[in-house]
Each structure stands twice: as structure tokens, then as C-alpha cells.
Amino acid sequence: MAEQRFERHKQPWTPDEVQKLHTLAKKGMALKAIAKALTRSEESVKIRAKADALPIAKLR
């Protein structure tokens, strides 16, 4: 009875999602907020941002 946490597990990024990621990262949003806005895991967002050479704000 293990429920899957992410329904969209390992889904490819759409161009719209990539554009939104770039916009949110440039606004200086935190990783957690970006992940929630895109309904993706923080790890997924971190990997994609690194691939696109986007700096993600690290709020402490």
C-alpha cells in the first residue's frame, strides 16, 4: 500500500515549464517555492536549473 508521492514521476519538461522556471529563478524565488509552483520535486528543479545554468536563491 505504498502510495506514490509524485504522480508526474520522471515526466519530461515542457517548454512552458522551462520558461516558468527561468522566470521564477530570475525573480530570486527559493527552490522550495519554485518546486511547488511547478508541481515538481525540489531535486527535479535543482537538476534542471543546473543543466540550464540558472542560479537558485538559497534562503536560510
C-alpha positions as CSV (number, residue, x, y, z in Angstrom):
1,M,0.0,0.0,0.0
2,A,2.8,2.4,-0.9
3,E,1.2,5.5,-2.3
4,Q,3.2,7.3,-5.0
5,R,4.2,10.7,-3.8
6,F,4.6,12.3,-7.3
7,E,2.0,11.5,-9.9
8,R,4.2,13.0,-12.6
9,H,7.3,10.9,-11.8
10,K,10.0,11.3,-14.4
11,Q,8.0,13.3,-16.8
12,P,9.9,15.4,-19.4
13,W,9.9,19.1,-19.0
14,T,7.6,21.1,-21.3
15,P,8.9,24.3,-22.9
16,D,6.2,26.2,-20.8
17,E,7.6,24.7,-17.6
18,V,11.2,25.6,-18.6
19,Q,10.1,29.2,-19.3
20,K,8.4,29.4,-15.9
21,L,11.4,28.0,-14.2
22,H,13.7,30.7,-15.8
23,T,11.2,33.4,-14.8
24,L,10.9,32.3,-11.2
25,A,14.7,31.8,-10.8
26,K,15.4,35.3,-12.2
27,K,12.9,36.7,-9.6
28,G,15.0,35.2,-6.9
29,M,12.5,32.7,-5.6
30,A,13.6,29.8,-3.3
31,L,14.0,26.3,-4.6
32,K,11.0,25.0,-2.5
33,A,8.7,27.8,-3.8
34,I,9.7,27.1,-7.4
35,A,9.2,23.3,-7.0
36,K,5.7,23.9,-5.5
37,A,4.8,26.4,-8.3
38,L,5.8,23.9,-11.0
39,T,4.4,20.8,-9.1
40,R,7.8,19.1,-9.3
41,S,10.2,17.8,-6.7
42,E,12.9,20.1,-5.4
43,E,15.5,17.6,-6.8
44,S,14.0,17.8,-10.3
45,V,14.0,21.6,-10.2
46,K,17.6,21.7,-8.9
47,I,18.8,19.3,-11.7
48,R,17.0,21.3,-14.4
49,A,18.3,24.6,-13.1
50,K,21.8,23.3,-13.0
51,A,21.5,22.0,-16.6
52,D,20.3,25.4,-17.7
53,A,23.0,27.2,-15.6
54,L,20.4,29.0,-13.6
55,P,21.2,30.3,-10.1
56,I,18.7,29.3,-7.5
57,A,18.3,31.5,-4.4
58,K,19.3,29.8,-1.2
59,L,17.2,31.3,1.5
60,R,18.2,30.5,5.1
